Amino acid sequence: MDELYSLLDSVKKTAEAAGETASNAAYLAGKKSGEILDAAKLNFKIAGLKNDVKSALLEIGGMIYQTHSGGEDNQEILLEKLREIDVLKAEIAELEIRTGRAEKIDTCPACGAELKSDHAYCGHCGAKL
Ligand SMILES: [Zn+2]
């Protein structure tokens, strides 16, 4: 069990490094923005990336269970997978903006909850928007 706790501890620490990964992803996305893709190709790409996220999550789950059950220590691979997901998610977000599918998110002025901008009232505190 100690291995599992130390593993989860290092997973927490990667949150600090995630900002750096996100800016790398933004750089990559910026480089790619020259590409002209139609909506169908964009949607196809987004679906592919979402599948990549799903399989990476499955692998991570397997690795965590392996650590829990006393298997070999896959810490480095696990952390690498987590960073991979950060990059994939940033790429998905960028592509969704390009397809115009991304929903605009507003913040409630009263309670600070994140809301879809097409609502008249805050779903959390009921404040009028
Ligand atoms: Zn609110």
Boltz pocket constraint, residues with backbone or C-beta under 6 A from the ligand:
constraints:
  - pocket:
      binder: B
      contacts: [[A, 108], [A, 109], [A, 110], [A, 111], [A, 112], [A, 113], [A, 122], [A, 123], [A, 124], [A, 125], [A, 126], [A, 127]]
      max_distance: 6.0
